[in-house]
Amino acid sequence: MDQKPLQTMGQQSGRRSWAEPWKIKMVEPLQVISRDQREQALREAGYNTFLLKSDDVYIDLLTDSGTGAMSDRQWAGIMLGDEAYAGSRNFYHLEAAIQNYYGYRHVVPAHQGRGAEHLISLAAIQPGQFVPGNMYFTTTRLHQELAGGTFVDVIIDQAHDAQDLHPFKGNIDLAKLEQLVKEQGADKIAYVSMAGTVNMAGGQPVSMENVKAVRALCDHYGIRLFLDATRMVENAFFIQEREPGFADKSIAQILKEFCGYTDGAWMSGKKDNLVNIGGWLAVNDDTLFEELRNLVIVYEGLHTYGGMAGRDMEAMAIGIAESVQDEHVRSRIGQVRYLGDLLIQWQIPIVLPVGGHAVFLDARGFYPHIPQDEFPAQTLVAELYRDSGIRAMERGIVSAGRDEHTGEQHYPRLELARLTIPRRVYTQAHMDVVAESVRAVYEIRAQTRGLKMVFEPKYLRFFQARFEPL
Ligand SMILES: Cc1ncc(COP(=O)(O)O)c(C=O)c1O
């Protein structure tokens, strides 16, 4: 029998191979349950991958949030936890790391991103104000709405088109933003809410040119600009790679320069910062800081722990320094890209260009015969689990939820299933297994049917909604 010559990963793409810039010191065994068991698990979970038990999952690509592997340095830091109620030395390490790498003056710790979103929304939004931003994020928008604000999407149009190849699909459309300011008046704008990278658009970045221009517009009208810095390190990588003038700058330099155009940031440390739990807020303004420092005590914990243990803060301080290393970011995004490139080569519809933290499958491209109210992306994640035990997440109509005033469903143009890659956890071989499962599900797409929702929670329904096959 003829055997095809084997090719390394690099040879397949006509270049030298790269490898992860770490080696493995401890392993966590994985198991795959049988197809019949997966079928049953899916039924019991109401076809919602958030309701699966993780023991029933093989490769877990639900999220990159808190699912990364910490380094030996971070684990050593855990042992140095100072669990004093007040003034823990680990808080001061964390504060110094944020000031050093992100450049803001004041730091408020929080238990995770949504804790920080809650505080900034309470402190910076007056009921009746508008919050323009580059596409909504689920928890961010909900906190803005609960504080009495109305989110307005001012991202560029290209972001809503899965196939558009714009290099900075996360950019804010300045004309849309200015129109809103002129229509409503600057005093009705709470702040501009900018995320780098934009999760719901497919992990798409914002350019340095864009943040500079938004800053200038905000200065002109006297409006504050706050950043969702959750994946801002990954955003800095795309600036280094794609924006003229940044190729010779380090990720750390680009990160600090970008943050320098903003008045503050909130953070889910569970992503870029390489920890399993934690978050923070950082601002430059003294008065706003005092307000946040007061609010954190009510909702999160004292202003020197904010819901985190001392050891968690130490791990995050170390994680921040590791997260900005160029080698780390290159290999992290390289792994995401490797998976994306395989799928592109097999002509499977995904969001282009491949973003920072995930490959987003375009469920409209998979299932043109399934209408959006029969939940194509939810169907796709259920199919993937059934095929191989791989867990992904819906990012389409279920995640978009309902209009807070009319109760009507939002119908987002993007109907996506997200394969989110945890940091430093899986190898290239896992990516191959994932790609082959996606292909298997794509091959049977014509006979796949949609779902109906049989239970809908009031808030953030995607986490707990239940479905049945049609
Ligand atoms: C862009 C973005 N902002 C905020 C959050 C909320 O962070 P957390 O899950 O830590 O509450 C997330 C989490 O996925 C996110 O992706």
The ligand as an SDF file (V2000), in Angstrom:
LIG
                    3D

 16 16  0  0  0  0  0  0  0  0999 V2000
  -15.0910   40.7200   26.9470 C   0  0  0  0  0  0  0  0  0  0  0  0
  -15.5270   40.2460   28.3050 C   0  0  0  0  0  0  0  0  0  0  0  0
  -15.8410   41.1530   29.2430 N   0  0  0  0  0  0  0  0  0  0  0  0
  -16.2420   40.7700   30.4670 C   0  0  0  0  0  0  0  0  0  0  0  0
  -16.3820   39.4450   30.8170 C   0  0  0  0  0  0  0  0  0  0  0  0
  -16.9150   39.0700   32.1720 C   0  0  0  0  0  0  0  0  0  0  0  0
  -15.9410   38.5120   32.9510 O   0  0  0  0  0  0  0  0  0  0  0  0
  -16.2330   37.3810   34.0750 P   0  0  0  0  0  0  0  0  0  0  0  0
  -16.6600   36.1400   33.3500 O   0  0  0  0  0  0  0  0  0  0  0  0
  -14.9020   37.2470   34.7630 O   0  0  0  0  0  0  0  0  0  0  0  0
  -17.2810   37.8890   34.9900 O   0  0  0  0  0  0  0  0  0  0  0  0
  -16.0580   38.4730   29.8690 C   0  0  0  0  0  0  0  0  0  0  0  0
  -16.1930   37.0360   30.1920 C   0  0  0  0  0  0  0  0  0  0  0  0
  -16.3140   36.1780   29.3490 O   0  0  0  0  0  0  0  0  0  0  0  0
  -15.6170   38.8790   28.5780 C   0  0  0  0  0  0  0  0  0  0  0  0
  -15.3240   37.9850   27.6120 O   0  0  0  0  0  0  0  0  0  0  0  0
  1  2  1  0
  2  3  1  0
  2 15  2  0
  3  4  2  0
  4  5  1  0
  5  6  1  0
  5 12  2  0
  6  7  1  0
  7  8  1  0
  8  9  2  0
  8 10  1  0
  8 11  1  0
 12 13  1  0
 12 15  1  0
 13 14  2  0
 15 16  1  0
M  END
$$$$
